[in-house]
Amino acid sequence: MLKDWAKTYFLNKNLLLGKKPKVEEKEDYILITNEDESHVIVIVKESVQDLNPVLKRFDELEKLHKAKKLTLVLYNKAENVDIVVKHWAELVKRPSLSVLFANPHTNNKWVLTPYIHNKIADVKNLKRGLQSMYSSVEPVF
């Protein structure tokens, strides 16, 4: 369900911006090709325990497609916020990466770009800040 929601979200988002992207569902990711031939790689994870394999896959796909943007889509669950906090040091090293926390049942989401967030946020209060953003969207149970 989350992957279908993500495909629809990205297609509609780009159409609203006047773009006509090609959205392809690959085996383990979504490839969005914009009119200017730039690529966006979207990996959707309904369940994740460790982000290291996901980040490794992003690295492979980024090279393969010369992607300008990477997006990880997760359910808006407290444990997913905890996983992001746990892997924060690795996430902030990727300027083109965003993490989208979604609740497809309510068609709502919040987005985090760790590289930028790390520059403007107080790292000591990272978990509390992310939990505040998490609470702005109904959690998925």
Backbone as JSON Lines, residues from 0, in Angstrom:
{"i":0,"aa":"M","n":[0.81,-1.2,0.0],"ca":[0.0,0.0,0.0],"c":[0.86,1.27,0.0]}
{"i":1,"aa":"L","n":[1.96,1.25,0.76],"ca":[2.8,2.44,0.86],"c":[3.47,2.76,-0.48]}
{"i":2,"aa":"K","n":[3.88,1.75,-1.21],"ca":[4.54,1.98,-2.5],"c":[3.56,2.59,-3.5]}
{"i":3,"aa":"D","n":[2.33,2.09,-3.52],"ca":[1.32,2.67,-4.42],"c":[1.03,4.12,-4.05]}
{"i":4,"aa":"W","n":[0.93,4.38,-2.75],"ca":[0.7,5.75,-2.29],"c":[1.85,6.65,-2.74]}
{"i":5,"aa":"A","n":[3.09,6.17,-2.58],"ca":[4.27,6.97,-2.94],"c":[4.29,7.28,-4.44]}
{"i":6,"aa":"K","n":[3.99,6.29,-5.27],"ca":[3.96,6.53,-6.72],"c":[2.94,7.62,-7.05]}
{"i":7,"aa":"T","n":[1.76,7.51,-6.5],"ca":[0.7,8.5,-6.75],"c":[1.12,9.87,-6.23]}
{"i":8,"aa":"Y","n":[1.69,9.92,-5.05],"ca":[2.12,11.18,-4.44],"c":[3.13,11.9,-5.33]}
{"i":9,"aa":"F","n":[4.17,11.18,-5.75],"ca":[5.22,11.83,-6.54],"c":[4.72,12.23,-7.93]}
{"i":10,"aa":"L","n":[3.88,11.43,-8.52],"ca":[3.31,11.78,-9.82],"c":[2.46,13.05,-9.7]}
{"i":11,"aa":"N","n":[1.57,13.08,-8.72],"ca":[0.7,14.25,-8.53],"c":[1.48,15.49,-8.13]}
{"i":12,"aa":"K","n":[2.48,15.33,-7.27],"ca":[3.3,16.47,-6.84],"c":[3.96,17.13,-8.04]}
{"i":13,"aa":"N","n":[4.54,16.31,-8.91],"ca":[5.22,16.86,-10.08],"c":[4.24,17.47,-11.08]}
{"i":14,"aa":"L","n":[3.1,16.85,-11.25],"ca":[2.09,17.4,-12.16],"c":[1.61,18.76,-11.68]}
{"i":15,"aa":"L","n":[1.43,18.9,-10.37],"ca":[1.02,20.19,-9.81],"c":[2.06,21.27,-10.05]}
{"i":16,"aa":"L","n":[3.32,20.85,-10.12],"ca":[4.41,21.8,-10.39],"c":[4.59,22.05,-11.89]}
{"i":17,"aa":"G","n":[3.71,21.46,-12.69],"ca":[3.79,21.65,-14.14],"c":[4.78,20.75,-14.82]}
{"i":18,"aa":"K","n":[5.27,19.75,-14.1],"ca":[6.22,18.8,-14.67],"c":[5.47,17.55,-15.11]}
{"i":19,"aa":"K","n":[6.01,16.89,-16.1],"ca":[5.41,15.65,-16.58],"c":[6.45,14.54,-16.49]}
{"i":20,"aa":"P","n":[6.67,14.03,-15.29],"ca":[7.7,13.02,-15.13],"c":[7.23,11.64,-15.58]}
{"i":21,"aa":"K","n":[8.2,10.82,-15.86],"ca":[7.93,9.41,-16.12],"c":[8.2,8.69,-14.81]}
{"i":22,"aa":"V","n":[7.19,7.99,-14.3],"ca":[7.32,7.29,-13.03],"c":[7.29,5.8,-13.31]}
{"i":23,"aa":"E","n":[8.42,5.13,-13.0],"ca":[8.54,3.7,-13.26],"c":[8.74,2.95,-11.95]}
{"i":24,"aa":"E","n":[7.95,1.9,-11.78],"ca":[8.13,1.06,-10.62],"c":[9.11,-0.04,-10.99]}
{"i":25,"aa":"K","n":[10.25,-0.02,-10.33],"ca":[11.27,-1.05,-10.53],"c":[11.09,-2.11,-9.44]}
{"i":26,"aa":"E","n":[11.96,-3.09,-9.45],"ca":[11.82,-4.18,-8.48],"c":[11.82,-3.7,-7.03]}
{"i":27,"aa":"D","n":[12.8,-2.88,-6.68],"ca":[12.91,-2.47,-5.28],"c":[12.97,-0.95,-5.1]}
{"i":28,"aa":"Y","n":[12.57,-0.21,-6.14],"ca":[12.57,1.25,-6.03],"c":[11.67,1.84,-7.11]}
{"i":29,"aa":"I","n":[11.44,3.13,-6.99],"ca":[10.69,3.88,-8.0],"c":[11.68,4.84,-8.65]}
{"i":30,"aa":"L","n":[11.68,4.86,-9.97],"ca":[12.54,5.77,-10.72],"c":[11.66,6.84,-11.35]}
{"i":31,"aa":"I","n":[11.97,8.08,-11.03],"ca":[11.25,9.21,-11.61],"c":[12.21,9.92,-12.55]}
{"i":32,"aa":"T","n":[11.82,10.01,-13.81],"ca":[12.63,10.7,-14.8],"c":[11.9,11.99,-15.18]}
{"i":33,"aa":"N","n":[12.52,13.11,-14.91],"ca":[11.94,14.4,-15.21],"c":[12.15,14.76,-16.67]}
{"i":34,"aa":"E","n":[11.45,15.78,-17.12],"ca":[11.56,16.22,-18.51],"c":[12.99,16.61,-18.89]}
{"i":35,"aa":"D","n":[13.76,17.11,-17.92],"ca":[15.15,17.49,-18.19],"c":[16.1,16.29,-18.1]}
{"i":36,"aa":"E","n":[15.53,15.08,-18.01],"ca":[16.27,13.81,-17.94],"c":[16.95,13.6,-16.58]}
{"i":37,"aa":"S","n":[16.69,14.47,-15.61],"ca":[17.22,14.24,-14.27],"c":[16.4,13.13,-13.61]}
{"i":38,"aa":"H","n":[17.03,12.46,-12.68],"ca":[16.39,11.32,-12.04],"c":[16.22,11.51,-10.54]}
{"i":39,"aa":"V","n":[15.15,10.95,-10.05],"ca":[14.88,10.88,-8.62],"c":[14.7,9.4,-8.3]}
{"i":40,"aa":"I","n":[15.37,8.94,-7.27],"ca":[15.26,7.56,-6.83],"c":[14.44,7.55,-5.54]}
{"i":41,"aa":"V","n":[13.41,6.73,-5.5],"ca":[12.56,6.61,-4.32],"c":[12.59,5.15,-3.87]}
{"i":42,"aa":"I","n":[13.01,4.96,-2.64],"ca":[12.94,3.62,-2.04],"c":[11.86,3.66,-0.98]}
{"i":43,"aa":"V","n":[10.95,2.72,-1.06],"ca":[9.84,2.63,-0.12],"c":[10.07,1.41,0.77]}
{"i":44,"aa":"K","n":[10.02,1.62,2.06],"ca":[10.19,0.53,3.01],"c":[9.01,0.49,3.96]}
{"i":45,"aa":"E","n":[8.23,-0.56,3.85],"ca":[7.1,-0.71,4.78],"c":[7.59,-1.09,6.16]}
{"i":46,"aa":"S","n":[8.74,-1.76,6.2],"ca":[9.33,-2.16,7.47],"c":[10.85,-2.09,7.32]}
{"i":47,"aa":"V","n":[11.51,-1.52,8.3],"ca":[12.97,-1.41,8.24],"c":[13.53,-1.53,9.65]}
{"i":48,"aa":"Q","n":[14.57,-2.33,9.78],"ca":[15.23,-2.5,11.07],"c":[16.61,-1.85,11.07]}
{"i":49,"aa":"D","n":[17.19,-1.73,9.86],"ca":[18.54,-1.21,9.71],"c":[18.61,-0.42,8.41]}
{"i":50,"aa":"L","n":[19.07,0.8,8.48],"ca":[19.13,1.63,7.28],"c":[20.39,1.42,6.45]}
{"i":51,"aa":"N","n":[21.39,0.73,6.99],"ca":[22.63,0.56,6.24],"c":[22.43,-0.12,4.88]}
{"i":52,"aa":"P","n":[21.66,-1.21,4.76],"ca":[21.43,-1.78,3.43],"c":[20.67,-0.83,2.5]}
{"i":53,"aa":"V","n":[19.77,-0.05,3.06],"ca":[19.02,0.92,2.25],"c":[19.96,2.0,1.72]}
{"i":54,"aa":"L","n":[20.84,2.49,2.57],"ca":[21.79,3.53,2.15],"c":[22.77,2.99,1.12]}
{"i":55,"aa":"K","n":[23.17,1.74,1.28],"ca":[24.05,1.11,0.28],"c":[23.32,1.02,-1.07]}
{"i":56,"aa":"R","n":[22.06,0.64,-1.04],"ca":[21.29,0.55,-2.27],"c":[21.13,1.93,-2.91]}
{"i":57,"aa":"F","n":[20.9,2.95,-2.11],"ca":[20.82,4.31,-2.65],"c":[22.13,4.67,-3.36]}
{"i":58,"aa":"D","n":[23.27,4.33,-2.75],"ca":[24.56,4.62,-3.37],"c":[24.68,3.96,-4.74]}
{"i":59,"aa":"E","n":[24.27,2.71,-4.85],"ca":[24.32,1.98,-6.12],"c":[23.41,2.64,-7.15]}
{"i":60,"aa":"L","n":[22.19,2.94,-6.75],"ca":[21.21,3.51,-7.68],"c":[21.56,4.94,-8.09]}
{"i":61,"aa":"E","n":[22.14,5.69,-7.16],"ca":[22.53,7.06,-7.46],"c":[23.58,7.07,-8.56]}
{"i":62,"aa":"K","n":[24.54,6.15,-8.49],"ca":[25.56,6.04,-9.53],"c":[24.96,5.54,-10.85]}
{"i":63,"aa":"L","n":[24.11,4.55,-10.77],"ca":[23.51,3.96,-11.96],"c":[22.71,4.98,-12.76]}
{"i":64,"aa":"H","n":[21.91,5.79,-12.07],"ca":[21.01,6.72,-12.74],"c":[21.48,8.17,-12.7]}
{"i":65,"aa":"K","n":[22.62,8.41,-12.06],"ca":[23.1,9.79,-11.88],"c":[21.98,10.66,-11.3]}
{"i":66,"aa":"A","n":[21.39,10.15,-10.25],"ca":[20.21,10.79,-9.65],"c":[20.57,12.1,-8.96]}
{"i":67,"aa":"K","n":[19.67,13.08,-9.09],"ca":[19.81,14.36,-8.42],"c":[19.21,14.34,-7.02]}
{"i":68,"aa":"K","n":[18.25,13.46,-6.82],"ca":[17.49,13.45,-5.57],"c":[17.21,12.02,-5.16]}
{"i":69,"aa":"L","n":[17.29,11.77,-3.87],"ca":[16.98,10.47,-3.29],"c":[15.92,10.67,-2.22]}
{"i":70,"aa":"T","n":[14.95,9.78,-2.19],"ca":[13.91,9.87,-1.17],"c":[13.63,8.5,-0.6]}
{"i":71,"aa":"L","n":[13.62,8.42,0.71],"ca":[13.23,7.21,1.42],"c":[11.83,7.46,1.97]}
{"i":72,"aa":"V","n":[10.91,6.56,1.66],"ca":[9.54,6.68,2.14],"c":[9.29,5.61,3.19]}
{"i":73,"aa":"L","n":[8.86,6.05,4.36],"ca":[8.57,5.16,5.49],"c":[7.18,5.46,6.02]}
{"i":74,"aa":"Y","n":[6.6,4.47,6.68],"ca":[5.36,4.74,7.41],"c":[5.67,5.69,8.56]}
{"i":75,"aa":"N","n":[4.71,6.53,8.9],"ca":[4.86,7.42,10.05],"c":[4.64,6.61,11.33]}
{"i":76,"aa":"K","n":[5.72,5.98,11.76],"ca":[5.71,5.16,12.97],"c":[6.83,5.63,13.89]}
{"i":77,"aa":"A","n":[6.6,5.54,15.17],"ca":[7.61,5.96,16.15],"c":[8.91,5.19,15.96]}
{"i":78,"aa":"E","n":[8.83,3.9,15.67],"ca":[10.05,3.1,15.5],"c":[10.85,3.55,14.27]}
{"i":79,"aa":"N","n":[10.18,4.1,13.27],"ca":[10.91,4.6,12.11],"c":[11.64,5.9,12.44]}
{"i":80,"aa":"V","n":[11.05,6.72,13.28],"ca":[11.75,7.91,13.75],"c":[12.98,7.49,14.54]}
{"i":81,"aa":"D","n":[12.84,6.47,15.37],"ca":[13.98,5.97,16.15],"c":[15.1,5.46,15.24]}
{"i":82,"aa":"I","n":[14.75,4.77,14.16],"ca":[15.75,4.26,13.2],"c":[16.5,5.43,12.56]}
{"i":83,"aa":"V","n":[15.78,6.49,12.21],"ca":[16.42,7.66,11.61],"c":[17.37,8.3,12.62]}
{"i":84,"aa":"V","n":[16.96,8.43,13.85],"ca":[17.84,9.0,14.88],"c":[19.08,8.13,15.04]}
{"i":85,"aa":"K","n":[18.89,6.83,15.06],"ca":[20.01,5.88,15.23],"c":[21.03,6.01,14.09]}
{"i":86,"aa":"H","n":[20.57,6.27,12.88],"ca":[21.44,6.35,11.71],"c":[21.73,7.79,11.27]}
{"i":87,"aa":"W","n":[21.48,8.74,12.16],"ca":[21.6,10.14,11.81],"c":[22.97,10.5,11.21]}
{"i":88,"aa":"A","n":[24.04,10.0,11.78],"ca":[25.39,10.33,11.31],"c":[25.58,9.92,9.85]}
{"i":89,"aa":"E","n":[24.99,8.81,9.44],"ca":[25.11,8.38,8.05],"c":[24.19,9.19,7.13]}
{"i":90,"aa":"L","n":[23.0,9.53,7.62],"ca":[22.01,10.25,6.82],"c":[22.46,11.67,6.47]}
{"i":91,"aa":"V","n":[23.1,12.35,7.42],"ca":[23.48,13.75,7.19],"c":[24.6,13.89,6.17]}
{"i":92,"aa":"K","n":[25.24,12.81,5.8],"ca":[26.32,12.85,4.81],"c":[25.78,12.87,3.37]}
{"i":93,"aa":"R","n":[24.48,12.76,3.21],"ca":[23.86,12.67,1.88],"c":[22.99,13.89,1.62]}
{"i":94,"aa":"P","n":[23.55,14.93,0.99],"ca":[22.79,16.17,0.77],"c":[21.54,15.99,-0.07]}
{"i":95,"aa":"S","n":[21.51,15.0,-0.93],"ca":[20.36,14.84,-1.84],"c":[19.27,13.94,-1.27]}
{"i":96,"aa":"L","n":[19.44,13.48,-0.04],"ca":[18.49,12.53,0.56],"c":[17.44,13.22,1.41]}
{"i":97,"aa":"S","n":[16.19,12.83,1.18],"ca":[15.07,13.22,2.04],"c":[14.4,11.96,2.56]}
{"i":98,"aa":"V","n":[13.81,12.08,3.72],"ca":[13.04,10.98,4.29],"c":[11.61,11.48,4.45]}
{"i":99,"aa":"L","n":[10.69,10.75,3.85],"ca":[9.28,11.12,3.89],"c":[8.57,10.1,4.78]}
{"i":100,"aa":"F","n":[7.92,10.59,5.81],"ca":[7.14,9.75,6.72],"c":[5.68,9.94,6.35]}
{"i":101,"aa":"A","n":[5.02,8.84,5.99],"ca":[3.66,8.96,5.45],"c":[2.64,8.13,6.21]}
{"i":102,"aa":"N","n":[1.43,8.64,6.18],"ca":[0.26,7.86,6.6],"c":[-0.67,7.84,5.4]}
{"i":103,"aa":"P","n":[-0.61,6.76,4.59],"ca":[-1.44,6.71,3.4],"c":[-2.94,6.66,3.7]}
{"i":104,"aa":"H","n":[-3.31,6.22,4.89],"ca":[-4.72,6.14,5.26],"c":[-5.35,7.53,5.37]}
{"i":105,"aa":"T","n":[-4.55,8.51,5.81],"ca":[-5.05,9.88,5.94],"c":[-4.51,10.78,4.83]}
{"i":106,"aa":"N","n":[-3.68,10.21,3.96],"ca":[-3.04,10.94,2.87],"c":[-2.28,12.16,3.41]}
{"i":107,"aa":"N","n":[-1.48,11.91,4.44],"ca":[-0.72,12.97,5.07],"c":[0.72,12.51,5.24]}
{"i":108,"aa":"K","n":[1.63,13.48,5.34],"ca":[3.05,13.14,5.44],"c":[3.83,14.31,6.03]}
{"i":109,"aa":"W","n":[5.06,14.0,6.42],"ca":[6.03,15.04,6.75],"c":[7.37,14.61,6.17]}
{"i":110,"aa":"V","n":[8.19,15.59,5.84],"ca":[9.44,15.31,5.14],"c":[10.61,15.92,5.9]}
{"i":111,"aa":"L","n":[11.69,15.17,5.9],"ca":[12.9,15.57,6.59],"c":[14.06,15.45,5.61]}
{"i":112,"aa":"T","n":[14.89,16.47,5.53],"ca":[16.13,16.4,4.77],"c":[17.26,16.48,5.8]}
{"i":113,"aa":"P","n":[17.8,15.33,6.2],"ca":[18.77,15.3,7.3],"c":[19.96,16.23,7.12]}
{"i":114,"aa":"Y","n":[20.5,16.33,5.93],"ca":[21.66,17.19,5.68],"c":[21.36,18.63,6.07]}
{"i":115,"aa":"I","n":[20.21,19.13,5.65],"ca":[19.82,20.51,5.95],"c":[19.38,20.64,7.4]}
{"i":116,"aa":"H","n":[18.57,19.69,7.86],"ca":[18.08,19.71,9.23],"c":[19.24,19.76,10.22]}
{"i":117,"aa":"N","n":[20.29,19.02,9.92],"ca":[21.46,18.95,10.8],"c":[22.16,20.3,10.91]}
{"i":118,"aa":"K","n":[22.07,21.11,9.87],"ca":[22.72,22.43,9.88],"c":[21.96,23.47,10.7]}
{"i":119,"aa":"I","n":[20.64,23.28,10.82],"ca":[19.85,24.31,11.47],"c":[19.27,23.88,12.82]}
{"i":120,"aa":"A","n":[19.33,22.59,13.11],"ca":[18.71,22.08,14.34],"c":[19.76,21.82,15.42]}
{"i":121,"aa":"D","n":[19.29,21.78,16.61],"ca":[20.12,21.45,17.76],"c":[20.19,19.92,17.86]}
{"i":122,"aa":"V","n":[21.35,19.35,17.59],"ca":[21.5,17.89,17.56],"c":[21.21,17.27,18.92]}
{"i":123,"aa":"K","n":[21.45,18.01,19.99],"ca":[21.17,17.47,21.33],"c":[19.69,17.19,21.51]}
{"i":124,"aa":"N","n":[18.85,17.93,20.8],"ca":[17.4,17.77,20.91],"c":[16.81,17.13,19.65]}
{"i":125,"aa":"L","n":[17.64,16.42,18.9],"ca":[17.21,15.84,17.63],"c":[15.98,14.96,17.8]}
{"i":126,"aa":"K","n":[16.04,14.01,18.71],"ca":[14.93,13.07,18.86],"c":[13.64,13.8,19.24]}
{"i":127,"aa":"R","n":[13.74,14.74,20.14],"ca":[12.55,15.48,20.56],"c":[11.97,16.29,19.39]}
{"i":128,"aa":"G","n":[12.84,16.89,18.59],"ca":[12.38,17.66,17.44],"c":[11.7,16.78,16.4]}
{"i":129,"aa":"L","n":[12.29,15.62,16.14],"ca":[11.69,14.71,15.16],"c":[10.38,14.14,15.69]}
{"i":130,"aa":"Q","n":[10.32,13.88,16.99],"ca":[9.07,13.39,17.57],"c":[7.97,14.44,17.45]}
{"i":131,"aa":"S","n":[8.34,15.7,17.54],"ca":[7.35,16.77,17.38],"c":[6.81,16.78,15.95]}
{"i":132,"aa":"M","n":[7.7,16.62,14.97],"ca":[7.25,16.56,13.58],"c":[6.42,15.3,13.34]}
{"i":133,"aa":"Y","n":[6.85,14.2,13.92],"ca":[6.12,12.93,13.82],"c":[4.68,13.08,14.34]}
{"i":134,"aa":"S","n":[4.53,13.8,15.43],"ca":[3.2,13.94,16.03],"c":[2.28,14.83,15.21]}
{"i":135,"aa":"S","n":[2.81,15.53,14.21],"ca":[1.97,16.38,13.37],"c":[1.16,15.58,12.35]}
{"i":136,"aa":"V","n":[1.5,14.32,12.18],"ca":[0.78,13.43,11.26],"c":[0.34,12.21,12.06]}
{"i":137,"aa":"E","n":[-0.91,11.8,11.87],"ca":[-1.41,10.65,12.6],"c":[-0.51,9.43,12.34]}
{"i":138,"aa":"P","n":[-0.07,8.77,13.4],"ca":[0.81,7.6,13.22],"c":[0.09,6.43,12.57]}
{"i":139,"aa":"V","n":[0.89,5.57,11.96],"ca":[0.4,4.31,11.39],"c":[0.69,3.21,12.39]}
{"i":140,"aa":"F","n":[-0.3,2.42,12.71],"ca":[-0.1,1.34,13.68],"c":[-0.15,0.0,13.0]}
